[in-house]
Amino acid sequence: MRNWFSSLIILFIVVACEDTDSRLEQFQNISKGDVYVFFDGEFYIPQRVVEVHEHQVEFHSYQFNFIKACPEESQIIDNEFDTNFVLSYEDVEIENLISTGKIVRIYSK
């Protein structure tokens, strides 16, 4: 029983690392219109890329948060982003957020 449980934990870690690598790779090809889903420990918060600068990315945040599960791309409605407020992140911050699991999904346009 113990070996089975250990194997399950190792599998989870490997999958999580591969997923993180995939998101980091997607970030290298970031473009306007991409949607990044942030997770703060309680809520899933979609944010759409509105500008990409040399070392900084600007986002519009979704007007609603998702509570129980990470939203699928089809659940995120284009005109529900707050265009009156811009969030800016340095590239290093985004890479850190991906590596620490705070950015859980990226939908590329």
N, C-alpha and C positions, 0 to 999 in steps of 0.2 A: 504494500500500500504506500509506503514511504517513497519508494522509487517512482511510482506512478505520479505522486504529487510533485516530486522534484522535477520530473520530466515536464509536467504541465507548466510549472513556473519557468523553467528554462525556455520552453516554447513561447510563452507569453513575452518574455524578455526579448527573444530573437525577433518576434513579429513586431513588437513595439519599436525596436531599433531599426528594422527595415522600413517601417512606416515613417519614422523620423527622417531617415535618409532620403526617402521619397519626397517628403515635404521640403527638405532642404534643397533638393535638386529642383523641385518646382519653383522655389523661391528664386533660384538663379535665373529663371526665365519669366520673372514677374512681368505682368503687363496690365495696363489700364483695363478695368472691368473685372479682373479676377476677384473672387470672393474668398476671404480668409475667415474661418470660424474660430473664434477665441473661446476658451473655456476658463472661467474664473474659479472653478471648484463647485459652483452651484448652477450657473447659467451658461448656455451656449450663445455667443454673440457674433452674428455675421457682420463683417466689415468689408466694404467694396473698395478696391484700389481706384483712386481718382487721379493721382499723379505719381509718377516715378521719377525721382531726381537721382543724381549721381550716388549719393549716400543716404538718401532718405525716401520714405514712401508715405503718401498721404491717403487716408481712408475716410469714407463716410460710414457711419455706424448704422446698423439696422434699427428701426424704431421699436422693435419688439425683441424680447429674449426668448429663447427656447429653454425649457426647464428639464424635461425628462430624458431627452436624447438629442444628439447632434442632428441638426436638420439635413435632410437630403437637398440636393440642389434645386429640385422641383418645388420644394416648400418655401424657397426664398423668393419673394415677389420683388421684381425690379424697382417698382416705384415706392417701396416702403423704406428707403434709406433716407436718413436725415441729411439733406444737402446744405443745411444752414451751419453745420458744425464740421470741422475737419480735424481728424486725429493724425498726428505726425509721429512716425517712428524712424529711428536711425536703422540702417541695415543690420548693425550688430545687435540691436534690441530685438529685431524680428528673428534673427537666427537663434538668439537665446530663448525667445518665447517658443519657437519650434522645438528646440532641444529639450526644454523643460516640460513639454506637453501642454503649454498654454494655448498654442495654436494647434488645433486637432484635425483640421481638414482644410484643404485648399481646392477651390473649384476654379479651374482656368477657363478663360474665354477664348 
